[in-house]
Structures are given as C-alpha cells and as structure tokens.
Amino acid sequence: MRVADVMTRNIVSVTPQTTLSQAIDVMVRSHISGLPVIGEDGRLAGILSEGDLLRRPELGTEKIGASWFSSLFKAGHLAQAYAQTHGRRVDEVMTRDVVVVAPNQRLEEAVLLMEQHGIKRLPVVENERVVGLLSRADLVRTLAEFLRQPYEEQPVSDQGIKAAIEAEFQAQPWAPAGAIRVEVQNGRVELSGVITDENQRSAIRIIAENTPGVQSVRDNISWVEPMTGIVLSSPETRDKTD
C-alpha cells in the first residue's frame, strides 16, 4: 500500500502566527494530538504536537534551570529552550525539524520513519505543499477495515488448508517447520510436534487460525527444554489429563 491510500486528506492545520491558546482549542475540538503548521505560502513550517506542550511553567512542569556554569557555554541552547517553553504563539513553540513523506511512498517506509523517530504522525508533502497527514490513527483505522472483512466465501479443501499452513511455516524464519506436523479433517486442524521456545506456540497457532477454511485448531505440540531435555505436553493436552 501507498501513503496516499491511507492518509487523511482533509487536514486540520494552523498558521505560525496562531496563538497557542487558539491552537490548543483546535486540537481539543478536533480530538487530535498534533497540527501541521502551514505558512501563507502553503508550505509546511513545522508541526505542533502534545509533546511540544508538556514542559510549561503554567503546569509546573518546566525543566529545572541550568547552573551558572552551563549557562556560560550553552546560552544559545538554553535561550531556545526558554522560548519554546514560554512562547505564546505557535511559531515559538512548534517543532521545526519535521519528518515528512510523499504520497507515493510505500506504507512500510512511512511506518519505519515513525518508529525510527518516535513520532505519531507524518505530514504528506508533494511539490512543497502539504496534501495530507498520515497518523497512527489512520493506520489503525485502515487495519480495522481489513479485519472486518470476512474471508472469501469459497470452498477450501483440507489438502489446500494443510498446504497453506505449511507454506507459511516455511516462510517464517522463526518457525520450526520440520518439527511441526499438520493434520486437517473437515477444516479442523490438529498441530503436533516439538518446539523449543514457548513463544513459538502462540505464533504457530495464529498461522493456523488465520488460514482460510480453518474451522478450529487443536494444539498437541510438546515443548522441549533445550538444555535439560525436559518435555512438557501442550496446555490443551495437560488440561485433558488433569
């Protein structure tokens, strides 16, 4: 998928000269946690987010002042920090170094940028103009649309189900494909074999459950402790014998 497939096109924004109180009112009314700041020329000037508003003297959350020694060598940095925490206009408080994406970029590239920079939203820029905004909420909304869609209503044979599950095992580097056996009867999957890490159990089951045509999944996989060789049966099997 591309950024343009998911982004919000009707964006809510403010100008650099907007007062901070007005910008906060917009954020509250619109139920959003960040605003692109767009200049009169239509270009992106910055972004104002909740993170820019955390350190404020009004809240008693301002950082403790620097020592006189630090002030001698970091006067410019300290002055900038003071302006950012005491400013009353958007341009005095906003983040100017903004990470952006283009509408034709792959969605995976945009998510990687969010993760790398620890941010929740990305302005979408084309020809130096803001054309949209991609946020985590947009991604979650799109995911929900996919999850609500039922699997294709078409007959799936037991052999087809078995082949699909085994193919996904082979595609996952963490899956012990050669150690897991898959049996399917009337859409009911039975998993058996051995794992050496309990974290694999849930992921293996999810592969089976997500396969079209599967009606139920039974886990008979045993866990073997690599160092001692101790063997434990699956939780489902233990529950049957208790």
C-alpha positions as CSV (number, residue, x, y, z in Angstrom):
1,M,0.0,0.0,0.0
2,R,1.0,3.6,-0.5
3,V,0.7,6.6,1.8
4,A,-1.9,8.1,-0.4
5,D,-4.2,5.1,0.2
6,V,-4.3,5.7,3.9
7,M,-3.6,9.3,4.7
8,T,-6.2,11.9,5.8
9,R,-6.7,14.4,3.1
10,N,-8.9,17.0,4.9
11,I,-6.3,18.1,7.4
12,V,-6.8,20.5,10.2
13,S,-3.9,22.9,10.5
14,V,-2.8,26.3,12.0
15,T,-0.5,29.1,10.9
16,P,2.7,30.1,12.5
17,Q,1.0,33.2,13.9
18,T,-1.8,31.4,15.5
19,T,-1.8,31.9,19.3
20,L,-1.1,28.9,21.4
21,S,-4.4,29.0,23.1
22,Q,-6.2,29.0,19.8
23,A,-4.2,26.1,18.5
24,I,-4.9,24.1,21.7
25,D,-8.7,24.8,21.3
26,V,-8.4,23.4,17.7
27,M,-6.7,20.3,19.0
28,V,-9.3,19.7,21.7
29,R,-12.3,20.4,19.4
30,S,-11.0,18.2,16.7
31,H,-9.8,15.4,19.0
32,I,-6.3,15.3,17.5
33,S,-2.9,15.4,19.2
34,G,-0.9,17.2,16.5
35,L,-1.3,20.0,14.0
36,P,0.6,20.8,10.8
37,V,1.7,24.4,10.8
38,I,1.3,25.8,7.3
39,G,2.6,29.3,6.2
40,E,0.9,31.8,4.0
41,D,2.8,30.4,1.0
42,G,1.2,27.0,1.6
43,R,4.4,25.3,2.7
44,L,5.0,23.3,5.8
45,A,6.6,25.5,8.5
46,G,6.5,22.9,11.3
47,I,4.3,20.8,13.5
48,L,2.7,21.4,16.9
49,S,2.1,18.3,19.0
50,E,1.2,17.5,22.5
51,G,4.8,16.7,23.1
52,D,5.6,20.4,22.5
53,L,3.3,21.4,25.3
54,L,4.5,19.1,28.1
55,R,7.1,21.4,29.6
56,R,5.3,24.6,30.6
57,P,5.6,26.9,33.7
58,E,1.9,27.1,33.8
59,L,1.7,23.4,34.6
60,G,4.7,23.4,36.9
61,T,6.5,21.0,34.6
62,E,9.2,23.3,33.3
63,K,12.7,21.8,33.5
64,I,14.9,22.9,36.4
65,G,17.1,25.8,35.3
66,A,20.7,25.2,34.3
67,S,23.6,26.1,36.6
68,W,25.6,29.3,36.0
69,F,28.5,27.2,34.7
70,S,26.3,25.6,32.0
71,S,24.9,29.0,31.1
72,L,28.3,30.3,30.1
73,F,28.7,27.6,27.4
74,K,25.1,26.8,26.4
75,A,23.5,30.2,26.5
76,G,22.0,29.9,23.0
77,H,20.6,26.4,23.6
78,L,19.1,27.5,27.0
79,A,17.6,30.6,25.4
80,Q,16.0,28.5,22.7
81,A,14.6,26.1,25.3
82,Y,13.2,29.0,27.3
83,A,11.4,30.4,24.2
84,Q,10.0,27.0,23.4
85,T,8.5,26.5,26.9
86,H,7.3,30.1,27.4
87,G,6.1,31.1,23.9
88,R,2.5,32.1,23.3
89,R,2.5,31.7,19.5
90,V,2.6,28.5,17.5
91,D,5.9,29.5,15.7
92,E,7.6,30.0,19.1
93,V,6.7,26.5,20.3
94,M,6.3,24.2,17.3
95,T,8.8,21.7,16.1
96,R,10.6,23.0,13.0
97,D,12.6,19.9,12.0
98,V,9.7,17.8,10.6
99,V,9.9,14.4,9.1
100,V,7.7,14.2,6.0
101,V,6.7,11.6,3.5
102,A,5.5,11.7,-0.1
103,P,2.1,10.4,-1.1
104,N,3.6,7.7,-3.4
105,Q,5.9,6.3,-0.7
106,R,5.2,2.7,0.4
107,L,3.4,2.5,3.7
108,E,6.1,0.3,5.2
109,E,8.6,3.1,4.7
110,A,6.3,5.6,6.5
111,V,5.9,3.2,9.4
112,L,9.6,2.7,9.6
113,L,10.1,6.5,9.8
114,M,7.5,6.7,12.7
115,E,9.4,4.0,14.6
116,Q,12.9,5.5,14.0
117,H,11.9,9.0,15.1
118,G,9.4,8.0,17.8
119,I,6.6,10.1,16.2
120,K,2.9,9.6,15.8
121,R,2.2,11.5,12.5
122,L,3.8,12.4,9.3
123,P,2.8,15.4,7.0
124,V,2.5,14.2,3.5
125,V,4.2,16.7,1.1
126,E,4.1,16.9,-2.7
127,N,5.6,19.8,-4.7
128,E,6.4,21.5,-1.4
129,R,2.7,21.6,-0.4
130,V,1.0,19.7,2.3
131,V,-1.5,17.4,0.7
132,G,-2.4,15.2,3.7
133,L,-1.4,13.8,7.0
134,L,-0.6,10.2,7.9
135,S,-1.1,9.3,11.6
136,R,-1.1,6.1,13.7
137,A,-4.9,6.5,13.9
138,D,-5.1,6.3,10.1
139,L,-3.1,3.1,10.1
140,V,-5.3,1.6,12.9
141,R,-8.5,2.7,11.0
142,T,-7.3,1.0,7.8
143,L,-6.3,-2.1,9.7
144,A,-9.8,-2.3,11.3
145,E,-11.3,-2.2,7.8
146,F,-9.3,-5.2,6.7
147,L,-10.0,-7.2,9.9
148,R,-13.8,-6.6,9.5
149,Q,-13.7,-8.2,6.0
150,P,-14.6,-11.9,6.1
151,Y,-12.5,-14.4,4.4
152,E,-13.5,-15.2,0.8
153,E,-16.5,-17.5,0.9
154,Q,-15.1,-20.3,-1.3
155,P,-14.6,-23.9,-0.6
156,V,-11.2,-24.8,0.7
157,S,-10.1,-28.4,0.7
158,D,-8.3,-30.0,3.7
159,Q,-5.3,-30.5,1.5
160,G,-5.3,-26.8,0.5
161,I,-5.5,-25.8,4.1
162,K,-2.6,-28.1,5.1
163,A,-0.5,-26.8,2.2
164,A,-1.2,-23.1,3.1
165,I,-0.2,-23.6,6.7
166,E,2.9,-25.5,5.9
167,A,3.9,-22.9,3.3
168,E,3.6,-20.1,5.9
169,F,5.7,-22.1,8.3
170,Q,8.4,-22.3,5.6
171,A,8.2,-18.6,5.0
172,Q,8.8,-17.7,8.7
173,P,12.4,-17.9,9.9
174,W,11.4,-18.5,13.5
175,A,9.0,-21.4,12.7
176,P,10.4,-24.9,13.2
177,A,8.7,-26.1,10.1
178,G,10.3,-29.5,10.0
179,A,9.3,-30.2,13.6
180,I,5.6,-29.5,13.3
181,R,3.1,-31.8,11.8
182,V,-0.2,-30.6,10.4
183,E,-3.3,-32.7,10.0
184,V,-6.6,-31.4,8.7
185,Q,-10.0,-33.1,8.7
186,N,-13.2,-31.2,7.7
187,G,-11.4,-27.9,8.3
188,R,-10.3,-28.9,11.8
189,V,-6.6,-28.5,12.2
190,E,-4.5,-30.6,14.6
191,L,-0.9,-29.5,15.3
192,S,1.6,-31.8,16.8
193,G,5.4,-32.0,17.0
194,V,8.0,-30.2,19.1
195,I,9.0,-26.6,19.9
196,T,12.0,-25.4,22.0
197,D,10.6,-22.0,22.8
198,E,7.1,-21.4,24.2
199,N,6.8,-18.1,22.4
200,Q,6.6,-20.1,19.2
201,R,3.4,-21.9,20.3
202,S,1.1,-18.8,20.0
203,A,2.5,-17.7,16.7
204,I,2.2,-21.2,15.2
205,R,-1.5,-21.4,16.3
206,I,-2.2,-17.9,14.8
207,I,-0.8,-19.1,11.5
208,A,-3.3,-22.0,11.5
209,E,-6.2,-19.8,12.7
210,N,-5.6,-17.2,10.1
211,T,-5.7,-19.7,7.2
212,P,-8.9,-19.5,5.1
213,G,-11.2,-22.5,5.6
214,V,-10.0,-23.4,9.1
215,Q,-12.9,-24.2,11.5
216,S,-10.9,-25.0,14.6
217,V,-7.3,-25.6,15.8
218,R,-6.1,-28.2,18.3
219,D,-2.7,-27.8,19.8
220,N,-0.9,-31.0,20.6
221,I,2.6,-29.5,20.3
222,S,5.1,-30.5,23.0
223,W,7.8,-28.2,24.5
224,V,11.3,-29.5,25.0
225,E,13.7,-27.6,27.2
226,P,16.9,-27.4,25.1
227,M,19.4,-27.7,28.0
228,T,17.9,-30.4,30.1
229,G,15.7,-32.3,27.5
230,I,12.6,-32.0,29.8
231,V,9.4,-32.5,27.8
232,L,6.1,-30.9,28.6
233,S,2.9,-31.6,26.7
234,S,0.8,-28.8,25.3
235,P,-1.6,-26.9,27.7
236,E,-4.6,-28.4,25.9
237,T,-3.3,-31.9,26.4
238,R,-2.5,-31.2,30.1
239,D,-6.0,-29.9,30.7
240,K,-7.5,-33.1,29.3
241,T,-5.4,-35.2,31.6
242,D,-5.9,-33.2,34.8
